[in-house]
Amino acid sequence: MNTMIQPNTKTHMILEYFSKGNKLNRFQAEKMGEHTLNSSISYIQKSYGLNFKRQRIDIPNRFGGTTSVCEYWLDDQSLDMVIKLLSLKKKPTQD
């Protein structure tokens, strides 16, 4: 399990968004440049041992109807863990 999140990466961007208590669905993620949110969530869960809550929601679509999407957010324990992970800084190497 990883214990550090590299800055300036897709994973960092997503976890920074979730660390503020936000929820995210695939269309919101698309606006952030994230094109495969479900795969990224799976990767983050496996790599960092985090738990995401999920629920299906209906959102308006451009055809006047609704589309069902999955909305993700961190459970309380994982939220605390992400805040700690994001605060870790890479230690400089000594020569």
NURODO-963655 format. One record per atom (N, C-alpha, C, CB): residue number from 0; residue in one letter; atom name; x, y, z. Coordinates in nm, 2 decimals, decimal comma, always signed. Atoms other than C-alpha are relative to their C-alpha. Glycine has a CB too. Example, Ala and Ser with C-alpha at 12.3 -4.5 7.8 and 13.67 -1.06 7.14 Angstrom:
% NURODO-963655
+-----+-----+------+--------+--------+--------+
:   n : res : atom :      u :      v :      w :
+-----+-----+------+--------+--------+--------+
:   0 :   A :    N :  +0,09 :  -0,12 :  +0,00 :
:   0 :   A :   CA :  +1,23 :  -0,45 :  +0,78 :
:   0 :   A :    C :  +0,09 :  +0,12 :  +0,00 :
:   0 :   A :   CB :  -0,10 :  +0,00 :  +0,12 :
:   1 :   S :    N :  -0,09 :  -0,11 :  +0,00 :
:   1 :   S :   CA :  +1,37 :  -0,11 :  +0,71 :
:   1 :   S :    C :  -0,08 :  +0,11 :  +0,08 :
:   1 :   S :   CB :  +0,04 :  +0,05 :  -0,14 :
+-----+-----+------+--------+--------+--------+
% end
This chain:
% NURODO-963655
+-----+-----+------+--------+--------+--------+
:   n : res : atom :      u :      v :      w :
+-----+-----+------+--------+--------+--------+
:   0 :   M :    N :  +0,08 :  -0,12 :  +0,00 :
:   0 :   M :   CA :  +0,00 :  +0,00 :  +0,00 :
:   0 :   M :    C :  +0,09 :  +0,12 :  +0,00 :
:   0 :   M :   CB :  -0,10 :  +0,00 :  +0,12 :
:   1 :   N :    N :  -0,07 :  -0,12 :  +0,01 :
:   1 :   N :   CA :  +0,13 :  +0,34 :  -0,10 :
:   1 :   N :    C :  -0,02 :  +0,09 :  +0,13 :
:   1 :   N :   CB :  -0,03 :  +0,08 :  -0,12 :
:   2 :   T :    N :  +0,01 :  -0,09 :  -0,12 :
:   2 :   T :   CA :  +0,20 :  +0,59 :  +0,18 :
:   2 :   T :    C :  +0,03 :  +0,15 :  -0,04 :
:   2 :   T :   CB :  +0,09 :  -0,04 :  +0,11 :
:   3 :   M :    N :  -0,03 :  -0,14 :  +0,04 :
:   3 :   M :   CA :  +0,28 :  +0,90 :  -0,03 :
:   3 :   M :    C :  -0,08 :  +0,02 :  -0,14 :
:   3 :   M :   CB :  +0,15 :  +0,02 :  -0,02 :
:   4 :   I :    N :  +0,07 :  -0,03 :  +0,12 :
:   4 :   I :   CA :  +0,08 :  +1,07 :  -0,30 :
:   4 :   I :    C :  +0,09 :  +0,11 :  -0,08 :
:   4 :   I :   CB :  -0,14 :  +0,06 :  +0,02 :
:   5 :   Q :    N :  -0,09 :  -0,09 :  +0,08 :
:   5 :   Q :   CA :  +0,30 :  +1,23 :  -0,57 :
:   5 :   Q :    C :  -0,08 :  +0,12 :  -0,05 :
:   5 :   Q :   CB :  +0,06 :  -0,07 :  -0,12 :
:   6 :   P :    N :  +0,07 :  -0,12 :  +0,05 :
:   6 :   P :   CA :  +0,21 :  +1,59 :  -0,64 :
:   6 :   P :    C :  -0,01 :  +0,01 :  -0,15 :
:   6 :   P :   CB :  +0,07 :  +0,13 :  +0,06 :
:   7 :   N :    N :  +0,01 :  -0,03 :  +0,14 :
:   7 :   N :   CA :  +0,10 :  +1,71 :  -0,98 :
:   7 :   N :    C :  -0,04 :  -0,13 :  -0,08 :
:   7 :   N :   CB :  +0,12 :  +0,06 :  -0,06 :
:   8 :   T :    N :  +0,04 :  +0,12 :  +0,07 :
:   8 :   T :   CA :  -0,06 :  +1,38 :  -1,07 :
:   8 :   T :    C :  -0,16 :  -0,01 :  +0,00 :
:   8 :   T :   CB :  +0,06 :  -0,13 :  +0,07 :
:   9 :   K :    N :  +0,15 :  +0,01 :  +0,00 :
:   9 :   K :   CA :  -0,42 :  +1,28 :  -1,15 :
:   9 :   K :    C :  -0,05 :  -0,05 :  +0,13 :
:   9 :   K :   CB :  -0,04 :  -0,10 :  -0,11 :
:  10 :   T :    N :  +0,04 :  +0,05 :  -0,13 :
:  10 :   T :   CA :  -0,44 :  +1,08 :  -0,83 :
:  10 :   T :    C :  +0,00 :  +0,12 :  +0,11 :
:  10 :   T :   CB :  +0,09 :  -0,11 :  +0,05 :
:  11 :   H :    N :  -0,01 :  -0,11 :  -0,09 :
:  11 :   H :   CA :  -0,33 :  +1,39 :  -0,63 :
:  11 :   H :    C :  -0,11 :  +0,09 :  -0,02 :
:  11 :   H :   CB :  +0,14 :  +0,07 :  -0,02 :
:  12 :   M :    N :  +0,11 :  -0,09 :  +0,03 :
:  12 :   M :   CA :  -0,58 :  +1,61 :  -0,80 :
:  12 :   M :    C :  -0,14 :  -0,05 :  +0,05 :
:  12 :   M :   CB :  -0,01 :  +0,03 :  -0,16 :
:  13 :   I :    N :  +0,13 :  +0,06 :  -0,04 :
:  13 :   I :   CA :  -0,87 :  +1,37 :  -0,74 :
:  13 :   I :    C :  -0,01 :  +0,00 :  +0,15 :
:  13 :   I :   CB :  -0,01 :  -0,14 :  -0,06 :
:  14 :   L :    N :  +0,01 :  +0,01 :  -0,15 :
:  14 :   L :   CA :  -0,78 :  +1,31 :  -0,37 :
:  14 :   L :    C :  +0,00 :  +0,14 :  +0,06 :
:  14 :   L :   CB :  +0,12 :  -0,07 :  +0,05 :
:  15 :   E :    N :  +0,01 :  -0,13 :  -0,06 :
:  15 :   E :   CA :  -0,73 :  +1,68 :  -0,31 :
:  15 :   E :    C :  -0,14 :  +0,05 :  -0,01 :
:  15 :   E :   CB :  +0,09 :  +0,10 :  -0,08 :
:  16 :   Y :    N :  +0,15 :  -0,04 :  +0,01 :
:  16 :   Y :   CA :  -1,09 :  +1,74 :  -0,44 :
:  16 :   Y :    C :  -0,08 :  -0,07 :  +0,11 :
:  16 :   Y :   CB :  -0,05 :  -0,04 :  -0,14 :
:  17 :   F :    N :  +0,07 :  +0,08 :  -0,10 :
:  17 :   F :   CA :  -1,22 :  +1,46 :  -0,22 :
:  17 :   F :    C :  +0,03 :  +0,04 :  +0,15 :
:  17 :   F :   CB :  +0,02 :  -0,15 :  -0,01 :
:  18 :   S :    N :  -0,04 :  -0,03 :  -0,13 :
:  18 :   S :   CA :  -1,02 :  +1,58 :  +0,08 :
:  18 :   S :    C :  -0,08 :  +0,12 :  +0,06 :
:  18 :   S :   CB :  +0,15 :  +0,04 :  +0,00 :
:  19 :   K :    N :  +0,08 :  -0,12 :  -0,04 :
:  19 :   K :   CA :  -1,25 :  +1,89 :  +0,10 :
:  19 :   K :    C :  -0,14 :  -0,04 :  +0,03 :
:  19 :   K :   CB :  +0,00 :  +0,11 :  -0,11 :
:  20 :   G :    N :  +0,14 :  +0,06 :  -0,03 :
:  20 :   G :   CA :  -1,55 :  +1,66 :  +0,16 :
:  20 :   G :    C :  -0,09 :  +0,00 :  -0,12 :
:  20 :   G :   CB :  -0,06 :  +0,08 :  +0,11 :
:  21 :   N :    N :  +0,08 :  -0,01 :  +0,13 :
:  21 :   N :   CA :  -1,67 :  +1,69 :  -0,20 :
:  21 :   N :    C :  -0,04 :  -0,14 :  -0,04 :
:  21 :   N :   CB :  +0,08 :  +0,07 :  -0,11 :
:  22 :   K :    N :  +0,05 :  +0,12 :  +0,08 :
:  22 :   K :   CA :  -1,87 :  +1,43 :  -0,39 :
:  22 :   K :    C :  +0,04 :  +0,02 :  -0,15 :
:  22 :   K :   CB :  -0,15 :  -0,03 :  +0,02 :
:  23 :   L :    N :  -0,04 :  -0,02 :  +0,14 :
:  23 :   L :   CA :  -1,78 :  +1,36 :  -0,75 :
:  23 :   L :    C :  -0,07 :  -0,11 :  -0,08 :
:  23 :   L :   CB :  +0,15 :  -0,01 :  -0,02 :
:  24 :   N :    N :  +0,05 :  +0,10 :  +0,10 :
:  24 :   N :   CA :  -1,95 :  +1,19 :  -1,05 :
:  24 :   N :    C :  +0,08 :  +0,02 :  -0,13 :
:  24 :   N :   CB :  -0,15 :  +0,02 :  -0,03 :
:  25 :   R :    N :  -0,08 :  +0,01 :  +0,12 :
:  25 :   R :   CA :  -1,81 :  +1,11 :  -1,39 :
:  25 :   R :    C :  -0,01 :  +0,13 :  -0,09 :
:  25 :   R :   CB :  -0,04 :  -0,11 :  -0,09 :
:  26 :   F :    N :  +0,01 :  -0,12 :  +0,08 :
:  26 :   F :   CA :  -1,94 :  +1,43 :  -1,56 :
:  26 :   F :    C :  +0,07 :  +0,12 :  +0,07 :
:  26 :   F :   CB :  -0,15 :  +0,04 :  -0,02 :
:  27 :   Q :    N :  -0,07 :  -0,11 :  -0,07 :
:  27 :   Q :   CA :  -1,80 :  +1,66 :  -1,29 :
:  27 :   Q :    C :  +0,15 :  -0,03 :  -0,02 :
:  27 :   Q :   CB :  -0,03 :  +0,00 :  +0,15 :
:  28 :   A :    N :  -0,14 :  +0,04 :  +0,02 :
:  28 :   A :   CA :  -1,47 :  +1,46 :  -1,32 :
:  28 :   A :    C :  +0,05 :  +0,04 :  -0,14 :
:  28 :   A :   CB :  +0,02 :  -0,14 :  +0,03 :
:  29 :   E :    N :  -0,04 :  -0,03 :  +0,14 :
:  29 :   E :   CA :  -1,46 :  +1,51 :  -1,69 :
:  29 :   E :    C :  +0,04 :  +0,15 :  -0,02 :
:  29 :   E :   CB :  -0,12 :  -0,03 :  -0,10 :
:  30 :   K :    N :  -0,04 :  -0,14 :  +0,00 :
:  30 :   K :   CA :  -1,45 :  +1,89 :  -1,64 :
:  30 :   K :    C :  +0,13 :  +0,03 :  +0,06 :
:  30 :   K :   CB :  -0,11 :  +0,08 :  +0,07 :
:  31 :   M :    N :  -0,13 :  -0,01 :  -0,06 :
:  31 :   M :   CA :  -1,14 :  +1,83 :  -1,43 :
:  31 :   M :    C :  +0,11 :  -0,06 :  -0,08 :
:  31 :   M :   CB :  +0,00 :  -0,06 :  +0,14 :
:  32 :   G :    N :  -0,10 :  +0,07 :  +0,09 :
:  32 :   G :   CA :  -0,97 :  +1,64 :  -1,71 :
:  32 :   G :    C :  +0,01 :  -0,15 :  +0,03 :
:  32 :   G :   CB :  +0,13 :  +0,06 :  +0,02 :
:  33 :   E :    N :  +0,00 :  +0,14 :  -0,04 :
:  33 :   E :   CA :  -1,05 :  +1,30 :  -1,55 :
:  33 :   E :    C :  -0,10 :  -0,08 :  -0,09 :
:  33 :   E :   CB :  -0,03 :  -0,02 :  +0,15 :
:  34 :   H :    N :  +0,09 :  +0,07 :  +0,10 :
:  34 :   H :   CA :  -1,19 :  +1,07 :  -1,82 :
:  34 :   H :    C :  -0,04 :  -0,14 :  +0,04 :
:  34 :   H :   CB :  +0,07 :  -0,01 :  -0,13 :
:  35 :   T :    N :  +0,03 :  +0,13 :  -0,04 :
:  35 :   T :   CA :  -1,20 :  +0,74 :  -1,64 :
:  35 :   T :    C :  -0,02 :  -0,01 :  +0,16 :
:  35 :   T :   CB :  +0,11 :  -0,10 :  -0,04 :
:  36 :   L :    N :  +0,01 :  -0,01 :  -0,15 :
:  36 :   L :   CA :  -1,32 :  +0,81 :  -1,28 :
:  36 :   L :    C :  -0,02 :  -0,13 :  +0,06 :
:  36 :   L :   CB :  -0,12 :  +0,09 :  +0,03 :
:  37 :   N :    N :  +0,02 :  +0,13 :  -0,06 :
:  37 :   N :   CA :  -1,44 :  +0,46 :  -1,21 :
:  37 :   N :    C :  +0,12 :  -0,08 :  +0,01 :
:  37 :   N :   CB :  -0,11 :  -0,08 :  -0,07 :
:  38 :   S :    N :  -0,13 :  +0,07 :  -0,01 :
:  38 :   S :   CA :  -1,10 :  +0,32 :  -1,29 :
:  38 :   S :    C :  +0,09 :  +0,06 :  +0,09 :
:  38 :   S :   CB :  +0,06 :  -0,01 :  -0,14 :
:  39 :   S :    N :  -0,09 :  -0,08 :  -0,09 :
:  39 :   S :   CA :  -0,92 :  +0,59 :  -1,10 :
:  39 :   S :    C :  -0,04 :  -0,03 :  +0,15 :
:  39 :   S :   CB :  -0,01 :  +0,15 :  -0,03 :
:  40 :   I :    N :  +0,05 :  +0,03 :  -0,14 :
:  40 :   I :   CA :  -1,14 :  +0,52 :  -0,79 :
:  40 :   I :    C :  +0,05 :  -0,14 :  +0,04 :
:  40 :   I :   CB :  -0,16 :  +0,01 :  +0,01 :
:  41 :   S :    N :  -0,04 :  +0,13 :  -0,02 :
:  41 :   S :   CA :  -1,06 :  +0,15 :  -0,82 :
:  41 :   S :    C :  +0,15 :  -0,01 :  +0,03 :
:  41 :   S :   CB :  -0,03 :  -0,09 :  -0,12 :
:  42 :   Y :    N :  -0,15 :  -0,01 :  -0,02 :
:  42 :   Y :   CA :  -0,68 :  +0,22 :  -0,85 :
:  42 :   Y :    C :  +0,03 :  +0,06 :  +0,14 :
:  42 :   Y :   CB :  +0,06 :  +0,08 :  -0,11 :
:  43 :   I :    N :  -0,03 :  -0,07 :  -0,13 :
:  43 :   I :   CA :  -0,69 :  +0,46 :  -0,55 :
:  43 :   I :    C :  -0,04 :  -0,09 :  +0,12 :
:  43 :   I :   CB :  -0,08 :  +0,13 :  +0,01 :
:  44 :   Q :    N :  +0,04 :  +0,09 :  -0,11 :
:  44 :   Q :   CA :  -0,88 :  +0,21 :  -0,33 :
:  44 :   Q :    C :  +0,10 :  -0,11 :  +0,02 :
:  44 :   Q :   CB :  -0,14 :  -0,07 :  -0,04 :
:  45 :   K :    N :  -0,10 :  +0,11 :  -0,01 :
:  45 :   K :   CA :  -0,63 :  -0,07 :  -0,41 :
:  45 :   K :    C :  +0,13 :  +0,05 :  +0,04 :
:  45 :   K :   CB :  +0,01 :  -0,07 :  -0,14 :
:  46 :   S :    N :  -0,14 :  -0,05 :  -0,03 :
:  46 :   S :   CA :  -0,32 :  +0,14 :  -0,39 :
:  46 :   S :    C :  +0,01 :  +0,07 :  +0,14 :
:  46 :   S :   CB :  +0,04 :  +0,10 :  -0,10 :
:  47 :   Y :    N :  -0,01 :  -0,08 :  -0,12 :
:  47 :   Y :   CA :  -0,40 :  +0,35 :  -0,08 :
:  47 :   Y :    C :  -0,09 :  -0,06 :  +0,11 :
:  47 :   Y :   CB :  -0,03 :  +0,14 :  -0,02 :
:  48 :   G :    N :  +0,08 :  +0,06 :  -0,10 :
:  48 :   G :   CA :  -0,65 :  +0,13 :  +0,11 :
:  48 :   G :    C :  -0,12 :  +0,09 :  +0,04 :
:  48 :   G :   CB :  +0,08 :  -0,04 :  +0,11 :
:  49 :   L :    N :  +0,11 :  -0,10 :  -0,04 :
:  49 :   L :   CA :  -0,92 :  +0,40 :  +0,10 :
:  49 :   L :    C :  -0,13 :  -0,06 :  -0,04 :
:  49 :   L :   CB :  +0,02 :  +0,13 :  -0,08 :
:  50 :   N :    N :  +0,13 :  +0,04 :  +0,02 :
:  50 :   N :   CA :  -1,29 :  +0,34 :  +0,11 :
:  50 :   N :    C :  -0,09 :  +0,11 :  -0,05 :
:  50 :   N :   CB :  -0,06 :  -0,06 :  +0,12 :
:  51 :   F :    N :  +0,09 :  -0,10 :  +0,06 :
:  51 :   F :   CA :  -1,53 :  +0,53 :  -0,12 :
:  51 :   F :    C :  -0,14 :  -0,05 :  +0,02 :
:  51 :   F :   CB :  +0,03 :  +0,02 :  -0,15 :
:  52 :   K :    N :  +0,14 :  +0,03 :  +0,00 :
:  52 :   K :   CA :  -1,90 :  +0,55 :  -0,06 :
:  52 :   K :    C :  -0,05 :  +0,03 :  -0,14 :
:  52 :   K :   CB :  -0,08 :  +0,09 :  +0,11 :
:  53 :   R :    N :  +0,06 :  -0,01 :  +0,14 :
:  53 :   R :   CA :  -2,12 :  +0,53 :  -0,37 :
:  53 :   R :    C :  -0,15 :  +0,01 :  +0,01 :
:  53 :   R :   CB :  +0,05 :  -0,11 :  -0,09 :
:  54 :   Q :    N :  +0,14 :  +0,00 :  +0,02 :
:  54 :   Q :   CA :  -2,47 :  +0,61 :  -0,47 :
:  54 :   Q :    C :  -0,04 :  +0,04 :  -0,14 :
:  54 :   Q :   CB :  -0,08 :  +0,09 :  +0,10 :
:  55 :   R :    N :  +0,05 :  -0,03 :  +0,14 :
:  55 :   R :   CA :  -2,66 :  +0,62 :  -0,80 :
:  55 :   R :    C :  -0,09 :  +0,13 :  +0,02 :
:  55 :   R :   CB :  -0,08 :  -0,12 :  -0,06 :
:  56 :   I :    N :  +0,08 :  -0,12 :  +0,00 :
:  56 :   I :   CA :  -2,80 :  +0,96 :  -0,87 :
:  56 :   I :    C :  -0,04 :  +0,03 :  -0,15 :
:  56 :   I :   CB :  +0,08 :  +0,13 :  +0,05 :
:  57 :   D :    N :  +0,05 :  -0,04 :  +0,14 :
:  57 :   D :   CA :  -3,00 :  +1,10 :  -1,17 :
:  57 :   D :    C :  +0,03 :  +0,15 :  -0,02 :
:  57 :   D :   CB :  -0,15 :  -0,02 :  -0,01 :
:  58 :   I :    N :  -0,03 :  -0,13 :  +0,03 :
:  58 :   I :   CA :  -2,87 :  +1,41 :  -1,33 :
:  58 :   I :    C :  -0,06 :  +0,04 :  -0,14 :
:  58 :   I :   CB :  +0,16 :  +0,02 :  -0,01 :
:  59 :   P :    N :  +0,05 :  -0,04 :  +0,13 :
:  59 :   P :   CA :  -3,01 :  +1,62 :  -1,62 :
:  59 :   P :    C :  +0,09 :  -0,03 :  -0,11 :
:  59 :   P :   CB :  -0,04 :  +0,15 :  +0,01 :
:  60 :   N :    N :  -0,08 :  +0,02 :  +0,12 :
:  60 :   N :   CA :  -2,89 :  +1,53 :  -1,97 :
:  60 :   N :    C :  -0,04 :  +0,11 :  -0,10 :
:  60 :   N :   CB :  -0,01 :  -0,14 :  -0,05 :
:  61 :   R :    N :  +0,02 :  -0,10 :  +0,10 :
:  61 :   R :   CA :  -2,88 :  +1,75 :  -2,28 :
:  61 :   R :    C :  -0,12 :  -0,03 :  -0,09 :
:  61 :   R :   CB :  +0,12 :  +0,01 :  -0,09 :
:  62 :   F :    N :  +0,11 :  +0,03 :  +0,07 :
:  62 :   F :   CA :  -3,18 :  +1,58 :  -2,42 :
:  62 :   F :    C :  -0,14 :  +0,02 :  +0,07 :
:  62 :   F :   CB :  +0,00 :  -0,15 :  -0,05 :
:  63 :   G :    N :  +0,12 :  -0,03 :  -0,08 :
:  63 :   G :   CA :  -3,42 :  +1,69 :  -2,15 :
:  63 :   G :    C :  -0,04 :  -0,10 :  +0,09 :
:  63 :   G :   CB :  -0,12 :  +0,03 :  -0,10 :
:  64 :   G :    N :  +0,03 :  +0,11 :  -0,09 :
:  64 :   G :   CA :  -3,42 :  +1,37 :  -1,96 :
:  64 :   G :    C :  +0,10 :  +0,00 :  +0,11 :
:  64 :   G :   CB :  +0,00 :  -0,13 :  -0,07 :
:  65 :   T :    N :  -0,10 :  +0,02 :  -0,10 :
:  65 :   T :   CA :  -3,20 :  +1,23 :  -1,69 :
:  65 :   T :    C :  +0,09 :  -0,12 :  -0,03 :
:  65 :   T :   CB :  -0,07 :  -0,01 :  +0,14 :
:  66 :   T :    N :  -0,10 :  +0,11 :  +0,02 :
:  66 :   T :   CA :  -2,90 :  +1,00 :  -1,68 :
:  66 :   T :    C :  +0,04 :  -0,04 :  +0,14 :
:  66 :   T :   CB :  +0,12 :  +0,05 :  -0,08 :
:  67 :   S :    N :  -0,04 :  +0,05 :  -0,13 :
:  67 :   S :   CA :  -2,81 :  +0,78 :  -1,39 :
:  67 :   S :    C :  +0,15 :  -0,02 :  +0,00 :
:  67 :   S :   CB :  -0,07 :  -0,14 :  +0,03 :
:  68 :   V :    N :  -0,15 :  +0,01 :  -0,02 :
:  68 :   V :   CA :  -2,45 :  +0,81 :  -1,27 :
:  68 :   V :    C :  +0,03 :  -0,04 :  +0,14 :
:  68 :   V :   CB :  +0,07 :  +0,13 :  -0,04 :
:  69 :   C :    N :  -0,05 :  +0,03 :  -0,13 :
:  69 :   C :   CA :  -2,25 :  +0,69 :  -0,98 :
:  69 :   C :    C :  +0,07 :  +0,12 :  +0,06 :
:  69 :   C :   CB :  +0,10 :  -0,12 :  +0,00 :
:  70 :   E :    N :  -0,06 :  -0,11 :  -0,07 :
:  70 :   E :   CA :  -2,15 :  +0,96 :  -0,73 :
:  70 :   E :    C :  +0,09 :  -0,06 :  +0,11 :
:  70 :   E :   CB :  -0,11 :  +0,10 :  +0,06 :
:  71 :   Y :    N :  -0,10 :  +0,06 :  -0,09 :
:  71 :   Y :   CA :  -1,84 :  +0,89 :  -0,51 :
:  71 :   Y :    C :  +0,04 :  +0,11 :  +0,11 :
:  71 :   Y :   CB :  +0,13 :  -0,05 :  -0,07 :
:  72 :   W :    N :  -0,06 :  -0,08 :  -0,10 :
:  72 :   W :   CA :  -1,71 :  +1,03 :  -0,18 :
:  72 :   W :    C :  +0,07 :  -0,09 :  +0,10 :
:  72 :   W :   CB :  -0,11 :  +0,09 :  +0,07 :
:  73 :   L :    N :  -0,07 :  +0,08 :  -0,10 :
:  73 :   L :   CA :  -1,48 :  +0,92 :  +0,09 :
:  73 :   L :    C :  -0,07 :  -0,02 :  +0,13 :
:  73 :   L :   CB :  +0,14 :  +0,07 :  +0,03 :
:  74 :   D :    N :  +0,06 :  +0,01 :  -0,13 :
:  74 :   D :   CA :  -1,60 :  +0,77 :  +0,41 :
:  74 :   D :    C :  +0,09 :  +0,08 :  +0,10 :
:  74 :   D :   CB :  -0,01 :  -0,16 :  +0,04 :
:  75 :   D :    N :  -0,06 :  -0,09 :  -0,10 :
:  75 :   D :   CA :  -1,50 :  +0,95 :  +0,73 :
:  75 :   D :    C :  +0,15 :  -0,04 :  +0,03 :
:  75 :   D :   CB :  -0,08 :  +0,01 :  +0,13 :
:  76 :   Q :    N :  -0,13 :  +0,05 :  -0,03 :
:  76 :   Q :   CA :  -1,20 :  +0,73 :  +0,81 :
:  76 :   Q :    C :  +0,10 :  +0,03 :  -0,11 :
:  76 :   Q :   CB :  +0,00 :  -0,15 :  +0,04 :
:  77 :   S :    N :  -0,09 :  -0,02 :  +0,12 :
:  77 :   S :   CA :  -1,06 :  +0,75 :  +0,46 :
:  77 :   S :    C :  +0,02 :  +0,15 :  -0,03 :
:  77 :   S :   CB :  -0,07 :  -0,06 :  -0,13 :
:  78 :   L :    N :  -0,02 :  -0,15 :  +0,01 :
:  78 :   L :   CA :  -1,12 :  +1,13 :  +0,45 :
:  78 :   L :    C :  +0,12 :  +0,05 :  +0,09 :
:  78 :   L :   CB :  -0,13 :  +0,07 :  +0,03 :
:  79 :   D :    N :  -0,11 :  -0,04 :  -0,09 :
:  79 :   D :   CA :  -0,89 :  +1,17 :  +0,76 :
:  79 :   D :    C :  +0,13 :  -0,05 :  -0,06 :
:  79 :   D :   CB :  -0,03 :  -0,06 :  +0,14 :
:  80 :   M :    N :  -0,13 :  +0,05 :  +0,05 :
:  80 :   M :   CA :  -0,63 :  +0,94 :  +0,60 :
:  80 :   M :    C :  +0,05 :  +0,08 :  -0,12 :
:  80 :   M :   CB :  -0,03 :  -0,15 :  -0,04 :
:  81 :   V :    N :  -0,04 :  -0,08 :  +0,12 :
:  81 :   V :   CA :  -0,63 :  +1,14 :  +0,27 :
:  81 :   V :    C :  +0,06 :  +0,13 :  +0,04 :
:  81 :   V :   CB :  -0,12 :  +0,02 :  -0,09 :
:  82 :   I :    N :  -0,05 :  -0,12 :  -0,05 :
:  82 :   I :   CA :  -0,58 :  +1,46 :  +0,46 :
:  82 :   I :    C :  +0,14 :  -0,01 :  +0,05 :
:  82 :   I :   CB :  -0,09 :  +0,06 :  +0,11 :
:  83 :   K :    N :  -0,13 :  +0,03 :  -0,05 :
:  83 :   K :   CA :  -0,28 :  +1,31 :  +0,63 :
:  83 :   K :    C :  +0,10 :  -0,03 :  -0,11 :
:  83 :   K :   CB :  +0,00 :  -0,12 :  +0,10 :
:  84 :   L :    N :  -0,08 :  +0,03 :  +0,11 :
:  84 :   L :   CA :  -0,15 :  +1,16 :  +0,31 :
:  84 :   L :    C :  +0,04 :  +0,12 :  -0,09 :
:  84 :   L :   CB :  -0,07 :  -0,10 :  -0,09 :
:  85 :   L :    N :  -0,03 :  -0,12 :  +0,08 :
:  85 :   L :   CA :  -0,17 :  +1,49 :  +0,13 :
:  85 :   L :    C :  +0,09 :  +0,10 :  +0,07 :
:  85 :   L :   CB :  -0,13 :  +0,08 :  -0,04 :
:  86 :   S :    N :  -0,09 :  -0,09 :  -0,07 :
:  86 :   S :   CA :  +0,02 :  +1,67 :  +0,40 :
:  86 :   S :    C :  +0,14 :  -0,05 :  +0,00 :
:  86 :   S :   CB :  -0,05 :  +0,01 :  +0,14 :
:  87 :   L :    N :  -0,13 :  +0,05 :  +0,01 :
:  87 :   L :   CA :  +0,32 :  +1,44 :  +0,36 :
:  87 :   L :    C :  +0,08 :  +0,06 :  -0,11 :
:  87 :   L :   CB :  +0,00 :  -0,16 :  -0,01 :
:  88 :   K :    N :  -0,09 :  -0,06 :  +0,10 :
:  88 :   K :   CA :  +0,61 :  +1,59 :  +0,18 :
:  88 :   K :    C :  +0,11 :  -0,10 :  -0,03 :
:  88 :   K :   CB :  +0,06 :  +0,14 :  +0,05 :
:  89 :   K :    N :  -0,11 :  +0,09 :  +0,03 :
:  89 :   K :   CA :  +0,87 :  +1,40 :  -0,01 :
:  89 :   K :    C :  +0,13 :  +0,05 :  +0,06 :
:  89 :   K :   CB :  +0,02 :  -0,01 :  -0,16 :
:  90 :   K :    N :  -0,12 :  -0,04 :  -0,07 :
:  90 :   K :   CA :  +1,19 :  +1,41 :  +0,19 :
:  90 :   K :    C :  +0,12 :  +0,00 :  -0,11 :
:  90 :   K :   CB :  +0,04 :  -0,10 :  +0,11 :
:  91 :   P :    N :  -0,11 :  -0,01 :  +0,09 :
:  91 :   P :   CA :  +1,50 :  +1,53 :  +0,00 :
:  91 :   P :    C :  +0,10 :  -0,11 :  +0,02 :
:  91 :   P :   CB :  +0,07 :  +0,14 :  +0,01 :
:  92 :   T :    N :  -0,10 :  +0,10 :  -0,02 :
:  92 :   T :   CA :  +1,76 :  +1,27 :  -0,06 :
:  92 :   T :    C :  +0,14 :  +0,06 :  +0,03 :
:  92 :   T :   CB :  +0,01 :  -0,09 :  -0,13 :
:  93 :   Q :    N :  -0,13 :  -0,06 :  -0,03 :
:  93 :   Q :   CA :  +2,11 :  +1,32 :  +0,08 :
:  93 :   Q :    C :  +0,10 :  -0,07 :  -0,09 :
:  93 :   Q :   CB :  +0,03 :  -0,02 :  +0,15 :
:  94 :   D :    N :  -0,10 :  +0,06 :  +0,08 :
:  94 :   D :   CA :  +2,41 :  +1,27 :  -0,14 :
:  94 :   D :    C :  +0,12 :  -0,04 :  +0,08 :
:  94 :   D :   CB :  +0,05 :  +0,10 :  -0,11 :
+-----+-----+------+--------+--------+--------+
% end
